[in-house]
């Protein structure tokens, strides 16, 4: 079981993730491209300085942030027993190629259900200068014993 004492914990900001145009294009092509995600001119025509990431691109930064909890020995999480339960994004502005993003992880809750642990985290994603970009909320299920 996951240590319930990690609920309420906040982890330090992650190292900056530099959002690349090619990473956005690859992600967009895998998830259903929009011209503003693959063509800089299309993005500029919409008022953006460069291509914009699909909304779910934020999962890349959020999962790097969540890894802090999974690797924390005090949490007691066996990654081989983790199943992704739910993911939500609240965007404050689009992610744009060239952004350098950091994220702060908050463990919002740890609860037991049917012999499993349910852990809800929140990653506050921002630019290095502190501009809010996205709030990513995730729930993982850590399966109990056999």
C-alpha positions as CSV (number, residue, x, y, z in Angstrom):
1,X,0.0,0.0,0.0
2,X,1.1,3.6,-0.6
3,X,2.1,5.5,2.4
4,X,-0.8,7.8,3.2
5,X,1.6,10.3,4.9
6,X,2.7,11.5,1.4
7,X,-0.7,13.2,1.0
8,X,-0.3,16.9,1.1
9,X,3.4,16.7,0.1
10,X,4.8,19.1,-2.4
11,X,8.0,18.3,-4.4
12,X,10.5,20.8,-5.7
13,X,10.2,22.1,-9.3
14,X,11.4,19.8,-12.0
15,X,14.3,20.8,-14.3
16,X,13.1,22.8,-17.3
17,X,11.7,20.9,-20.2
18,X,12.3,22.8,-23.5
19,X,9.4,22.3,-25.8
20,X,10.6,21.6,-29.3
21,X,8.8,22.2,-32.6
22,X,9.6,18.6,-33.7
23,X,8.3,17.1,-30.5
24,X,5.1,18.9,-30.9
25,X,4.8,17.8,-34.5
26,X,5.5,14.1,-33.6
27,X,2.9,14.2,-30.8
28,X,0.3,16.0,-33.0
29,X,0.8,13.5,-35.8
30,X,0.3,10.6,-33.3
31,X,-2.9,12.1,-31.8
32,X,-4.6,13.8,-34.8
33,X,-2.7,16.8,-36.2
34,X,-4.1,20.3,-36.4
35,X,-2.3,22.8,-38.8
36,X,-1.4,25.0,-35.8
37,X,0.6,22.1,-34.3
38,X,2.5,21.3,-37.5
39,X,2.8,24.5,-39.5
40,X,4.4,27.6,-38.0
41,X,2.7,29.9,-40.5
42,X,-0.7,28.4,-39.5
43,X,0.1,29.0,-35.9
44,X,1.2,32.6,-36.5
45,X,-2.0,33.2,-38.5
46,X,-3.9,32.4,-35.3
47,X,-1.7,34.8,-33.3
48,X,0.8,32.4,-31.8
49,X,4.6,32.9,-32.0
50,X,5.2,29.3,-33.1
51,X,3.4,26.0,-33.3
52,X,1.2,25.1,-30.4
53,X,1.0,21.7,-28.7
54,X,-2.1,19.6,-28.7
55,X,-3.8,19.9,-25.3
56,X,-2.7,16.4,-24.1
57,X,1.0,17.2,-24.8
58,X,1.1,18.5,-21.2
59,X,1.2,14.8,-20.1
60,X,4.9,14.7,-21.1
61,X,5.7,17.3,-18.5
62,X,3.2,16.0,-15.9
63,X,4.5,12.4,-16.0
64,X,8.1,13.7,-15.6
65,X,6.8,15.5,-12.6
66,X,4.9,12.5,-11.2
67,X,8.0,10.4,-11.4
68,X,9.3,12.3,-8.3
69,X,6.6,10.6,-6.3
70,X,7.0,7.2,-7.9
71,X,10.7,7.2,-7.1
72,X,10.3,8.5,-3.6
73,X,11.1,5.6,-1.3
74,X,8.9,7.1,1.4
75,X,5.8,6.8,-0.9
76,X,6.2,3.0,-1.1
77,X,5.0,2.8,-4.7
78,X,5.9,-0.3,-6.7
79,X,5.8,1.0,-10.3
80,X,5.2,-2.5,-11.6
81,X,1.8,-2.4,-9.9
82,X,0.8,1.1,-11.2
83,X,-2.2,1.5,-13.5
84,X,-3.1,5.0,-14.9
85,X,-6.6,5.8,-13.7
86,X,-7.5,9.3,-14.9
87,X,-5.9,12.5,-16.3
88,X,-7.3,16.0,-16.6
89,X,-5.8,19.2,-17.9
90,X,-6.8,22.8,-17.2
91,X,-4.9,25.0,-19.7
92,X,-4.1,28.6,-18.8
93,X,-2.6,29.2,-22.2
94,X,-1.4,26.9,-25.0
95,X,2.0,25.3,-24.8
96,X,4.2,26.8,-27.6
97,X,7.4,25.6,-29.2
98,X,10.3,27.3,-27.4
99,X,8.6,27.3,-24.0
100,X,10.9,26.2,-21.1
101,X,8.5,24.6,-18.7
102,X,8.9,23.5,-15.0
103,X,6.4,21.8,-12.9
104,X,5.7,21.5,-9.2
105,X,4.1,18.3,-8.0
106,X,1.4,18.3,-5.3
107,X,0.1,15.0,-3.8
108,X,-3.5,15.9,-3.3
109,X,-4.8,12.6,-1.9
110,X,-4.0,9.0,-1.1
111,X,-6.8,6.6,-0.3
112,X,-7.5,2.9,-0.2
113,X,-10.2,1.3,-2.3
114,X,-10.8,-2.5,-2.6
115,X,-7.3,-3.3,-1.5
116,X,-5.7,-0.9,-3.9
117,X,-4.3,2.6,-3.4
118,X,-5.6,5.6,-5.3
119,X,-3.2,8.5,-5.5
120,X,-4.2,11.8,-7.0
121,X,-1.5,14.3,-7.9
122,X,-1.5,17.8,-9.4
123,X,1.3,19.2,-11.5
124,X,1.3,23.0,-11.7
125,X,3.2,23.6,-15.0
126,X,4.6,27.0,-15.7
127,X,7.3,28.8,-17.6
128,X,10.7,29.3,-15.9
129,X,9.6,32.9,-15.3
130,X,6.5,31.7,-13.4
131,X,3.7,32.2,-16.0
132,X,1.1,29.5,-15.4
133,X,0.6,27.3,-18.4
134,X,-1.4,24.2,-17.3
135,X,-2.6,22.3,-14.3
136,X,-2.5,18.6,-14.8
137,X,-4.3,16.3,-12.4
138,X,-3.7,12.6,-12.4
139,X,-5.0,9.6,-10.5
140,X,-3.0,6.4,-10.4
141,X,-4.1,3.1,-9.0
142,X,-1.4,1.1,-7.2
143,X,-2.8,-2.5,-7.3
144,X,-2.7,-4.3,-4.0
145,X,-1.3,-7.8,-3.4
146,X,-2.3,-10.8,-5.4
